[in-house]
């Protein structure tokens, strides 16, 4: 089924390339999602099976595009290696709720904050969003650093907002509005 939105674009950041997931990426997703840190902080199946990865790249990510969101593979341009995933699985009322994960090998290189700036700018300029938001557990220092490095504003703490593997956890709400993105030149 073809999207009425056309083909999902490829986005170029200063350090990364964001492209649609493809079935050939399933092995990279499977390998990345074996990482204990991804399983600790990201609401993915655990244990994470190859079939989960195949479903992610061939069904869930394309369905996000059909549902008004966009999920991208974060790729290092120099090596063409997958560095992570970023996107919104849907958008409603002009709000894109973004999530991301980063492979262990790609952490600490600024790829994810560049990916977050890139996708946020795209959602606010061309993707129909007026607000991009994300939630992160305050103890997830890596994701907090990514949000803050990308210029997001912490709005507050949402108590017991997220169910992660059967436990209700507090999350910090971060956002960026179109006027914030314009000031940051995203």
Protein Blocks (a to p, Z undefined) as FASTA:
>chain_A
ZZfkbpadddddfkbccddddfklmmmmmmmmmpmklmmmpccdddddfklmmmmmmmmm
mmmmmnopacdddddfklopafbdcddfbdeehiacddddddfklgonlmmmmmmmmmmm
mmmmmnopabdcddddfklmmlmmmmmmnopacfbdcehkbcgehiacddddddddfklm
mmnoZZ
